[in-house]
Amino acid sequence: MELLSYKHLTYSEVVEILKKFMESEEEFSHMVSRVYEYASKMVKCVSGGEVVKELVSKLGLKEVTAVMLVNNCPSSIDEVRALLNFESRTFETEELNEVLEILNSCCRH
């Protein structure tokens, strides 16, 4: 098997992909079902893909960082800072508050 490309996915995107796959296939492995169940339990932001795009376009975050933020839905500036380890710059408090505002629009805590 050869890897042709990859993309960072939010839990909600994983659930959507696996749901479509399971609906289109008569048989699928037990592992697919287990991953679907796990990802479904971990979803904190239903519109994850859209929020990732917003974080990337508005704040210039790397996709990997935006996905981690959406998957974890931090509720404080300190929690946001802890997830910015892939970024090469320091963020101002206003930017961190904007991240929280964007996440609060979709995240369920």
MMTF fields as JSON, N, C-alpha, C and O atoms, coordinates in Angstrom:
{
  "mmtfVersion": "1.0.0",
  "mmtfProducer": "UNKNOWN",
  "numBonds": 435,
  "numAtoms": 436,
  "numGroups": 109,
  "numChains": 1,
  "numModels": 1,
  "chainsPerModel": [1],
  "groupsPerChain": [109],
  "chainIdList": ["A"],
  "bondAtomList": [4, 2, 8, 6, 12, 10, 16, 14, 20, 18, 24, 22, 28, 26, 32, 30, 36, 34, 40, 38, 44, 42, 48, 46, 52, 50, 56, 54, 60, 58, 64, 62, 68, 66, 72, 70, 76, 74, 80, 78, 84, 82, 88, 86, 92, 90, 96, 94, 100, 98, 104, 102, 108, 106, 112, 110, 116, 114, 120, 118, 124, 122, 128, 126, 132, 130, 136, 134, 140, 138, 144, 142, 148, 146, 152, 150, 156, 154, 160, 158, 164, 162, 168, 166, 172, 170, 176, 174, 180, 178, 184, 182, 188, 186, 192, 190, 196, 194, 200, 198, 204, 202, 208, 206, 212, 210, 216, 214, 220, 218, 224, 222, 228, 226, 232, 230, 236, 234, 240, 238, 244, 242, 248, 246, 252, 250, 256, 254, 260, 258, 264, 262, 268, 266, 272, 270, 276, 274, 280, 278, 284, 282, 288, 286, 292, 290, 296, 294, 300, 298, 304, 302, 308, 306, 312, 310, 316, 314, 320, 318, 324, 322, 328, 326, 332, 330, 336, 334, 340, 338, 344, 342, 348, 346, 352, 350, 356, 354, 360, 358, 364, 362, 368, 366, 372, 370, 376, 374, 380, 378, 384, 382, 388, 386, 392, 390, 396, 394, 400, 398, 404, 402, 408, 406, 412, 410, 416, 414, 420, 418, 424, 422, 428, 426, 432, 430],
  "bondOrderList": [1, 1, 1, 1, 1, 1, 1, 1, 1, 1, 1, 1, 1, 1, 1, 1, 1, 1, 1, 1, 1, 1, 1, 1, 1, 1, 1, 1, 1, 1, 1, 1, 1, 1, 1, 1, 1, 1, 1, 1, 1, 1, 1, 1, 1, 1, 1, 1, 1, 1, 1, 1, 1, 1, 1, 1, 1, 1, 1, 1, 1, 1, 1, 1, 1, 1, 1, 1, 1, 1, 1, 1, 1, 1, 1, 1, 1, 1, 1, 1, 1, 1, 1, 1, 1, 1, 1, 1, 1, 1, 1, 1, 1, 1, 1, 1, 1, 1, 1, 1, 1, 1, 1, 1, 1, 1, 1, 1],
  "groupList": [{"groupName": "MET", "atomNameList": ["N", "CA", "C", "O"], "elementList": ["N", "C", "C", "O"], "formalChargeList": [0, 0, 0, 0], "bondAtomList": [1, 0, 2, 1, 3, 2], "bondOrderList": [1, 1, 2], "singleLetterCode": "M", "chemCompType": "L-PEPTIDE LINKING"}, {"groupName": "GLU", "atomNameList": ["N", "CA", "C", "O"], "elementList": ["N", "C", "C", "O"], "formalChargeList": [0, 0, 0, 0], "bondAtomList": [1, 0, 2, 1, 3, 2], "bondOrderList": [1, 1, 2], "singleLetterCode": "E", "chemCompType": "L-PEPTIDE LINKING"}, {"groupName": "LEU", "atomNameList": ["N", "CA", "C", "O"], "elementList": ["N", "C", "C", "O"], "formalChargeList": [0, 0, 0, 0], "bondAtomList": [1, 0, 2, 1, 3, 2], "bondOrderList": [1, 1, 2], "singleLetterCode": "L", "chemCompType": "L-PEPTIDE LINKING"}, {"groupName": "SER", "atomNameList": ["N", "CA", "C", "O"], "elementList": ["N", "C", "C", "O"], "formalChargeList": [0, 0, 0, 0], "bondAtomList": [1, 0, 2, 1, 3, 2], "bondOrderList": [1, 1, 2], "singleLetterCode": "S", "chemCompType": "L-PEPTIDE LINKING"}, {"groupName": "TYR", "atomNameList": ["N", "CA", "C", "O"], "elementList": ["N", "C", "C", "O"], "formalChargeList": [0, 0, 0, 0], "bondAtomList": [1, 0, 2, 1, 3, 2], "bondOrderList": [1, 1, 2], "singleLetterCode": "Y", "chemCompType": "L-PEPTIDE LINKING"}, {"groupName": "LYS", "atomNameList": ["N", "CA", "C", "O"], "elementList": ["N", "C", "C", "O"], "formalChargeList": [0, 0, 0, 0], "bondAtomList": [1, 0, 2, 1, 3, 2], "bondOrderList": [1, 1, 2], "singleLetterCode": "K", "chemCompType": "L-PEPTIDE LINKING"}, {"groupName": "HIS", "atomNameList": ["N", "CA", "C", "O"], "elementList": ["N", "C", "C", "O"], "formalChargeList": [0, 0, 0, 0], "bondAtomList": [1, 0, 2, 1, 3, 2], "bondOrderList": [1, 1, 2], "singleLetterCode": "H", "chemCompType": "L-PEPTIDE LINKING"}, {"groupName": "THR", "atomNameList": ["N", "CA", "C", "O"], "elementList": ["N", "C", "C", "O"], "formalChargeList": [0, 0, 0, 0], "bondAtomList": [1, 0, 2, 1, 3, 2], "bondOrderList": [1, 1, 2], "singleLetterCode": "T", "chemCompType": "L-PEPTIDE LINKING"}, {"groupName": "VAL", "atomNameList": ["N", "CA", "C", "O"], "elementList": ["N", "C", "C", "O"], "formalChargeList": [0, 0, 0, 0], "bondAtomList": [1, 0, 2, 1, 3, 2], "bondOrderList": [1, 1, 2], "singleLetterCode": "V", "chemCompType": "L-PEPTIDE LINKING"}, {"groupName": "ILE", "atomNameList": ["N", "CA", "C", "O"], "elementList": ["N", "C", "C", "O"], "formalChargeList": [0, 0, 0, 0], "bondAtomList": [1, 0, 2, 1, 3, 2], "bondOrderList": [1, 1, 2], "singleLetterCode": "I", "chemCompType": "L-PEPTIDE LINKING"}, {"groupName": "PHE", "atomNameList": ["N", "CA", "C", "O"], "elementList": ["N", "C", "C", "O"], "formalChargeList": [0, 0, 0, 0], "bondAtomList": [1, 0, 2, 1, 3, 2], "bondOrderList": [1, 1, 2], "singleLetterCode": "F", "chemCompType": "L-PEPTIDE LINKING"}, {"groupName": "ARG", "atomNameList": ["N", "CA", "C", "O"], "elementList": ["N", "C", "C", "O"], "formalChargeList": [0, 0, 0, 0], "bondAtomList": [1, 0, 2, 1, 3, 2], "bondOrderList": [1, 1, 2], "singleLetterCode": "R", "chemCompType": "L-PEPTIDE LINKING"}, {"groupName": "ALA", "atomNameList": ["N", "CA", "C", "O"], "elementList": ["N", "C", "C", "O"], "formalChargeList": [0, 0, 0, 0], "bondAtomList": [1, 0, 2, 1, 3, 2], "bondOrderList": [1, 1, 2], "singleLetterCode": "A", "chemCompType": "L-PEPTIDE LINKING"}, {"groupName": "CYS", "atomNameList": ["N", "CA", "C", "O"], "elementList": ["N", "C", "C", "O"], "formalChargeList": [0, 0, 0, 0], "bondAtomList": [1, 0, 2, 1, 3, 2], "bondOrderList": [1, 1, 2], "singleLetterCode": "C", "chemCompType": "L-PEPTIDE LINKING"}, {"groupName": "GLY", "atomNameList": ["N", "CA", "C", "O"], "elementList": ["N", "C", "C", "O"], "formalChargeList": [0, 0, 0, 0], "bondAtomList": [1, 0, 2, 1, 3, 2], "bondOrderList": [1, 1, 2], "singleLetterCode": "G", "chemCompType": "PEPTIDE LINKING"}, {"groupName": "ASN", "atomNameList": ["N", "CA", "C", "O"], "elementList": ["N", "C", "C", "O"], "formalChargeList": [0, 0, 0, 0], "bondAtomList": [1, 0, 2, 1, 3, 2], "bondOrderList": [1, 1, 2], "singleLetterCode": "N", "chemCompType": "L-PEPTIDE LINKING"}, {"groupName": "PRO", "atomNameList": ["N", "CA", "C", "O"], "elementList": ["N", "C", "C", "O"], "formalChargeList": [0, 0, 0, 0], "bondAtomList": [1, 0, 2, 1, 3, 2], "bondOrderList": [1, 1, 2], "singleLetterCode": "P", "chemCompType": "L-PEPTIDE LINKING"}, {"groupName": "ASP", "atomNameList": ["N", "CA", "C", "O"], "elementList": ["N", "C", "C", "O"], "formalChargeList": [0, 0, 0, 0], "bondAtomList": [1, 0, 2, 1, 3, 2], "bondOrderList": [1, 1, 2], "singleLetterCode": "D", "chemCompType": "L-PEPTIDE LINKING"}],
  "groupTypeList": [0, 1, 2, 2, 3, 4, 5, 6, 2, 7, 4, 3, 1, 8, 8, 1, 9, 2, 5, 5, 10, 0, 1, 3, 1, 1, 1, 10, 3, 6, 0, 8, 3, 11, 8, 4, 1, 4, 12, 3, 5, 0, 8, 5, 13, 8, 3, 14, 14, 1, 8, 8, 5, 1, 2, 8, 3, 5, 2, 14, 2, 5, 1, 8, 7, 12, 8, 0, 2, 8, 15, 15, 13, 16, 3, 3, 9, 17, 1, 8, 11, 12, 2, 2, 15, 10, 1, 3, 11, 7, 10, 1, 7, 1, 1, 2, 15, 1, 8, 2, 1, 9, 2, 15, 3, 13, 13, 11, 6],
  "groupIdList": [1, 2, 3, 4, 5, 6, 7, 8, 9, 10, 11, 12, 13, 14, 15, 16, 17, 18, 19, 20, 21, 22, 23, 24, 25, 26, 27, 28, 29, 30, 31, 32, 33, 34, 35, 36, 37, 38, 39, 40, 41, 42, 43, 44, 45, 46, 47, 48, 49, 50, 51, 52, 53, 54, 55, 56, 57, 58, 59, 60, 61, 62, 63, 64, 65, 66, 67, 68, 69, 70, 71, 72, 73, 74, 75, 76, 77, 78, 79, 80, 81, 82, 83, 84, 85, 86, 87, 88, 89, 90, 91, 92, 93, 94, 95, 96, 97, 98, 99, 100, 101, 102, 103, 104, 105, 106, 107, 108, 109],
  "secStructList": [7, 7, 7, 7, 7, 7, 7, 7, 7, 7, 2, 2, 2, 2, 2, 2, 2, 2, 2, 2, 2, 2, 2, 2, 7, 1, 7, 7, 7, 2, 2, 2, 2, 2, 2, 2, 2, 2, 2, 2, 2, 2, 7, 7, 5, 6, 6, 2, 2, 2, 2, 2, 2, 2, 2, 2, 2, 2, 2, 7, 7, 7, 2, 2, 2, 2, 2, 2, 2, 2, 2, 2, 7, 7, 7, 1, 2, 2, 2, 2, 2, 2, 6, 7, 6, 6, 7, 1, 1, 7, 7, 7, 2, 2, 2, 2, 2, 2, 2, 2, 2, 2, 2, 2, 6, 6, 5, 7, 7],
  "xCoordList": [0.844, 0.0, 0.892, 1.896, 0.516, 1.303, 0.464, -0.692, 1.067, 0.397, 0.553, 1.671, -0.558, -0.524, -0.574, 0.047, -1.311, -1.402, -1.984, -2.459, -1.936, -2.551, -3.119, -2.742, -4.027, -4.662, -4.991, -5.422, -4.791, -5.173, -6.693, -7.28, -7.325, -8.785, -9.26, -8.634, -10.373, -11.027, -11.807, -12.078, -12.158, -12.955, -14.277, -14.739, -14.879, -16.161, -15.988, -16.875, -14.868, -14.61, -14.381, -14.837, -13.679, -13.45, -14.786, -15.03, -15.641, -16.963, -17.751, -18.367, -17.734, -18.467, -17.947, -18.735, -16.646, -16.038, -16.384, -16.792, -16.218, -16.494, -17.971, -18.323, -18.833, -20.273, -20.645, -21.388, -20.124, -20.394, -19.847, -20.498, -18.645, -18.033, -18.885, -19.138, -19.329, -20.11, -21.471, -22.004, -22.039, -23.321, -23.175, -24.111, -22.0, -21.807, -21.287, -21.348, -20.788, -20.225, -21.137, -21.687, -21.284, -22.066, -21.267, -21.81, -19.983, -19.115, -17.933, -17.365, -17.575, -16.378, -15.794, -16.486, -14.55, -13.865, -14.377, -14.931, -14.171, -14.533, -13.763, -14.269, -12.552, -11.728, -12.384, -12.342, -12.981, -13.672, -14.795, -14.977, -15.524, -16.624, -16.106, -16.703, -15.026, -14.451, -13.921, -14.119, -13.253, -12.745, -13.907, -13.844, -14.96, -16.153, -16.751, -17.071, -16.899, -17.455, -16.584, -17.093, -15.276, -14.359, -14.428, -14.593, -14.303, -14.323, -15.655, -15.68, -16.744, -18.064, -18.127, -18.724, -17.52, -17.507, -16.607, -16.834, -15.602, -14.612, -15.015, -14.419, -16.003, -16.407, -16.893, -17.803, -16.272, -16.697, -17.192, -17.799, -16.929, -17.3, -17.812, -17.036, -19.097, -19.719, -19.245, -19.042, -19.068, -18.64, -17.132, -16.649, -16.396, -14.949, -14.18, -13.301, -14.498, -13.778, -13.907, -12.937, -15.094, -15.331, -14.571, -14.022, -14.538, -13.845, -12.341, -11.658, -11.823, -10.398, -10.071, -9.085, -10.883, -10.651, -10.673, -9.86, -11.607, -11.708, -10.465, -9.945, -9.988, -8.798, -7.559, -6.705, -7.478, -6.338, -6.384, -5.369, -7.555, -7.644, -7.597, -6.932, -8.283, -8.334, -7.077, -6.635, -6.498, -5.38, -4.056, -3.023, -4.083, -2.846, -2.26, -1.056, -3.105, -2.627, -2.321, -2.904, -1.413, -1.159, -2.352, -3.019, -2.607, -3.747, -3.67, -4.682, -2.502, -2.347, -2.725, -3.342, -2.37, -2.714, -4.211, -4.814, -4.813, -6.25, -7.031, -8.027, -6.597, -7.269, -7.15, -8.125, -5.958, -5.796, -6.692, -7.276, -6.801, -7.657, -9.122, -9.827, -9.566, -10.967, -11.23, -12.277, -10.302, -10.506, -10.496, -11.157, -9.749, -9.645, -10.567, -10.902, -10.982, -11.862, -11.426, -12.15, -10.26, -9.809, -10.755, -11.426, -10.801, -11.719, -10.996, -11.643, -9.669, -8.921, -7.721, -7.296, -7.191, -6.024, -4.834, -4.089, -4.655, -3.544, -3.668, -2.667, -4.887, -5.097, -4.822, -4.284, -5.184, -4.897, -3.385, -2.859, -2.698, -1.228, -0.557, 0.398, -1.051, -0.46, -0.56, 0.212, -1.499, -1.691, -1.04, -1.222, -0.292, 0.331, 1.778, 2.541, 2.169, 3.566, 4.05, 5.26, 3.17, 3.596, 3.757, 4.233, 3.362, 3.436, 4.819, 5.455, 5.273, 6.619, 6.609, 7.643, 5.462, 5.395, 4.635, 3.964, 4.76, 4.051, 2.774, 2.769, 1.708, 0.415, 0.099, 0.392, -0.509, -0.948, -2.213, -2.906, -2.492, -3.672, -4.953, -5.865, -5.03, -6.232, -6.447, -7.58, -5.368, -5.472, -5.928, -6.733, -5.419, -5.811, -7.281, -7.99, -7.733, -9.157, -10.016, -11.121, -9.507, -10.249, -10.355, -11.392, -9.271, -9.313, -10.421, -11.221, -10.458, -11.491, -12.893, -13.807, -13.073, -14.391, -14.837, -15.983, -13.913, -14.232, -14.589, -15.568, -13.801, -14.053, -15.341, -16.067, -15.633, -16.853, -18.113, -19.187, -17.98, -19.144, -19.569, -20.703, -18.659, -19.011, -18.783, -19.376, -17.959, -17.567, -18.613, -19.266, -18.745, -19.59, -18.649, -17.918, -18.684, -17.78, -18.449, -17.83],
  "yCoordList": [-1.175, 0.0, 1.242, 1.299, 2.222, 3.439, 4.641, 4.789, 5.486, 6.698, 7.764, 8.146, 8.239, 9.229, 10.658, 11.559, 10.853, 12.17, 12.009, 10.938, 13.089, 13.051, 14.421, 15.429, 14.435, 15.671, 15.501, 14.429, 16.544, 16.521, 16.641, 17.524, 15.756, 15.733, 15.945, 15.491, 16.64, 16.747, 15.465, 14.693, 15.256, 14.071, 14.077, 13.03, 15.247, 15.294, 14.893, 14.265, 15.248, 14.841, 13.338, 12.698, 12.774, 11.321, 10.59, 9.612, 11.072, 10.447, 10.502, 9.512, 11.643, 11.797, 10.845, 10.212, 10.744, 9.858, 8.397, 7.658, 7.991, 6.599, 6.26, 5.142, 7.203, 6.966, 6.708, 5.774, 7.542, 7.339, 5.996, 5.286, 5.651, 4.387, 3.216, 2.281, 3.262, 2.156, 2.036, 0.933, 3.156, 3.112, 2.539, 1.942, 2.722, 2.271, 0.84, 0.236, 0.305, -1.047, -1.998, -1.655, -3.194, -4.206, -4.782, -5.064, -4.952, -5.503, -4.578, -4.057, -4.385, -3.615, -4.19, -4.871, -3.919, -4.544, -4.003, -2.907, -4.804, -4.427, -3.165, -2.349, -3.016, -1.858, -0.567, 0.444, -0.585, 0.597, 0.996, 2.174, 0.028, 0.281, 0.854, 1.78, 0.324, 0.801, 2.222, 3.045, 2.513, 3.874, 4.852, 5.961, 4.447, 5.285, 5.577, 6.726, 4.56, 4.74, 5.675, 6.567, 5.468, 6.303, 7.759, 8.667, 7.97, 9.334, 10.022, 11.215, 9.288, 9.848, 10.358, 11.401, 9.63, 10.039, 11.254, 12.027, 11.423, 12.488, 13.819, 14.851, 13.813, 15.031, 16.078, 15.83, 17.248, 18.374, 19.527, 20.473, 19.442, 20.514, 19.857, 19.278, 19.947, 19.266, 19.836, 19.085, 21.142, 21.787, 21.997, 23.067, 20.98, 21.074, 21.559, 22.412, 21.028, 21.41, 22.891, 23.535, 23.426, 24.849, 25.716, 26.753, 25.303, 26.07, 26.039, 27.041, 24.901, 24.812, 25.828, 26.557, 25.882, 26.843, 28.274, 29.103, 28.563, 29.912, 30.262, 31.372, 29.332, 29.579, 29.78, 30.615, 29.009, 29.124, 30.451, 31.14, 30.817, 32.032, 33.312, 34.272, 33.344, 34.572, 34.812, 35.951, 33.739, 33.906, 33.379, 33.516, 32.782, 32.285, 31.074, 30.83, 30.319, 29.115, 28.024, 27.992, 27.142, 25.966, 25.031, 25.014, 24.256, 23.334, 22.372, 22.116, 21.84, 20.88, 21.519, 20.867, 22.769, 23.47, 23.695, 23.47, 24.136, 24.388, 23.11, 23.146, 21.994, 20.712, 20.322, 19.872, 20.493, 20.168, 21.046, 20.568, 22.324, 23.227, 22.795, 22.766, 22.465, 22.046, 20.719, 20.549, 19.789, 18.485, 18.567, 17.773, 19.525, 19.637, 20.683, 20.603, 21.665, 22.741, 23.327, 23.218, 23.94, 24.532, 25.634, 26.27, 25.854, 26.853, 28.016, 28.891, 28.036, 29.139, 29.481, 28.683, 30.669, 31.104, 30.179, 29.856, 29.757, 28.856, 27.53, 26.979, 27.014, 25.772, 25.974, 25.081, 27.137, 27.438, 27.49, 26.889, 28.204, 28.321, 26.95, 26.737, 26.035, 24.698, 23.945, 23.018, 24.333, 23.65, 24.367, 23.963, 25.417, 26.201, 25.798, 26.593, 24.596, 24.188, 24.019, 23.978, 23.922, 23.82, 25.186, 25.285, 26.225, 27.576, 28.161, 27.882, 28.967, 29.541, 30.98, 31.648, 31.452, 32.817, 32.837, 31.875, 33.944, 34.142, 34.918, 35.855, 34.533, 35.162, 36.143, 35.899, 37.264, 38.276, 37.776, 36.887, 38.359, 37.978, 38.164, 37.343, 39.241, 39.472, 38.335, 37.908, 37.849, 36.748, 35.468, 34.712, 35.23, 34.04, 34.12, 33.114, 35.312, 35.498, 35.273, 34.741, 35.682, 35.453, 33.952, 33.473, 33.219, 31.76, 31.186, 30.365, 31.627, 31.134, 31.487, 30.67, 32.69, 33.103, 32.211, 31.764, 31.959, 31.11, 29.704, 29.12, 29.164, 27.812, 27.732, 26.742, 28.763, 28.764, 28.775, 28.386, 29.221, 29.228, 27.825, 27.625, 26.85, 25.492, 24.421, 23.345, 24.682, 23.646, 23.443, 24.38, 22.2, 21.875, 21.327, 20.361, 21.946, 21.567, 20.651, 20.238],
  "zCoordList": [0.0, 0.0, 0.0, 0.71, -0.795, -0.927, -0.483, -0.879, 0.339, 0.793, -0.282, -0.626, -0.807, -1.872, -1.343, -1.905, -0.268, 0.355, 1.753, 2.129, 2.506, 3.821, 4.147, 3.549, 5.103, 5.543, 7.008, 7.432, 7.779, 9.184, 9.257, 8.631, 10.016, 10.095, 11.528, 12.485, 11.645, 12.939, 13.19, 12.27, 14.442, 14.759, 13.99, 13.536, 13.845, 13.127, 11.659, 11.082, 11.062, 9.67, 9.577, 8.63, 10.552, 10.578, 10.689, 9.982, 11.577, 11.754, 10.451, 10.056, 9.787, 8.531, 7.455, 6.753, 7.327, 6.324, 6.614, 5.718, 7.87, 8.223, 8.113, 7.736, 8.434, 8.312, 6.855, 6.555, 5.951, 4.522, 4.053, 3.287, 4.517, 4.138, 4.616, 3.856, 5.869, 6.434, 5.762, 5.639, 5.328, 4.618, 3.21, 2.68, 2.607, 1.227, 1.129, 0.058, 2.204, 2.202, 2.964, 4.011, 2.419, 3.131, 4.286, 5.355, 4.061, 5.104, 5.297, 4.337, 6.542, 6.869, 8.151, 8.908, 8.382, 9.518, 10.846, 10.937, 11.847, 13.208, 13.623, 14.393, 13.114, 13.443, 12.956, 13.656, 11.784, 11.265, 12.213, 12.52, 12.658, 13.589, 14.907, 15.455, 15.408, 16.675, 16.541, 17.435, 15.437, 15.216, 15.098, 15.629, 14.407, 14.281, 15.66, 15.965, 16.48, 17.825, 18.658, 19.336, 18.604, 19.379, 18.925, 19.74, 17.621, 17.089, 17.399, 17.704, 17.322, 17.633, 19.067, 19.333, 19.979, 21.385, 21.614, 22.545, 20.784, 20.976, 20.332, 20.639, 19.458, 18.754, 19.747, 20.538, 19.69, 20.519, 19.661, 20.164, 18.361, 17.433, 16.152, 15.391, 15.921, 14.787, 13.451, 12.497, 13.374, 12.122, 12.115, 11.746, 12.522, 12.69, 11.48, 11.604, 10.312, 9.099, 8.794, 8.395, 8.978, 8.721, 9.715, 9.343, 10.964, 11.998, 11.755, 11.967, 11.313, 10.965, 9.88, 9.991, 8.837, 7.75, 8.272, 7.862, 9.181, 9.74, 10.562, 10.452, 11.378, 12.187, 11.314, 11.61, 10.244, 9.33, 8.583, 8.483, 8.057, 7.242, 8.079, 7.69, 9.21, 10.018, 10.842, 10.989, 11.379, 12.305, 11.774, 12.429, 10.597, 10.007, 10.713, 10.641, 11.39, 12.072, 11.055, 9.971, 11.408, 10.586, 10.736, 11.77, 9.691, 9.718, 10.892, 11.544, 11.17, 12.265, 13.594, 14.436, 13.793, 15.029, 15.12, 16.169, 14.027, 14.009, 14.298, 15.021, 13.749, 13.988, 15.462, 16.065, 16.044, 17.464, 18.332, 19.304, 17.987, 18.743, 18.657, 19.666, 17.463, 17.276, 17.981, 18.604, 17.891, 18.531, 20.052, 20.722, 20.601, 22.061, 22.661, 23.843, 21.868, 22.329, 23.671, 24.661, 23.706, 24.968, 25.428, 24.615, 26.738, 27.272, 27.951, 28.525, 27.893, 28.476, 27.596, 26.76, 27.8, 27.03, 27.285, 26.36, 28.53, 28.842, 28.103, 27.645, 27.982, 27.241, 25.753, 25.098, 25.215, 23.811, 23.606, 22.67, 24.479, 24.364, 24.337, 23.59, 25.142, 25.214, 23.893, 23.652, 23.038, 21.756, 20.584, 19.436, 20.855, 19.787, 19.523, 18.975, 19.894, 19.768, 18.324, 18.102, 17.35, 15.953, 15.295, 14.164, 15.999, 15.44, 15.683, 16.7, 14.746, 14.846, 15.356, 15.351, 15.79, 16.305, 17.625, 17.998, 18.306, 19.569, 19.293, 18.494, 19.945, 19.725, 20.839, 22.01, 20.448, 21.404, 22.104, 21.609, 23.25, 24.031, 23.23, 23.322, 22.44, 21.62, 20.626, 20.401, 20.037, 19.081, 19.78, 19.235, 20.97, 21.723, 22.123, 22.104, 22.483, 22.786, 21.553, 21.651, 20.379, 19.135, 18.842, 18.381, 19.113, 18.96, 19.842, 19.394, 21.099, 22.019, 21.55, 21.664, 21.026, 20.525, 19.372, 19.323, 18.443, 17.284, 17.76, 17.296, 18.678, 19.183, 19.982, 19.892, 20.759, 21.568, 20.706, 21.166, 19.454, 18.566, 18.14, 17.708, 18.262, 17.825, 18.876, 18.792, 19.841, 20.808, 21.885, 22.346, 22.263, 23.418, 24.496, 24.274, 25.628, 26.724, 27.703, 28.683]
}
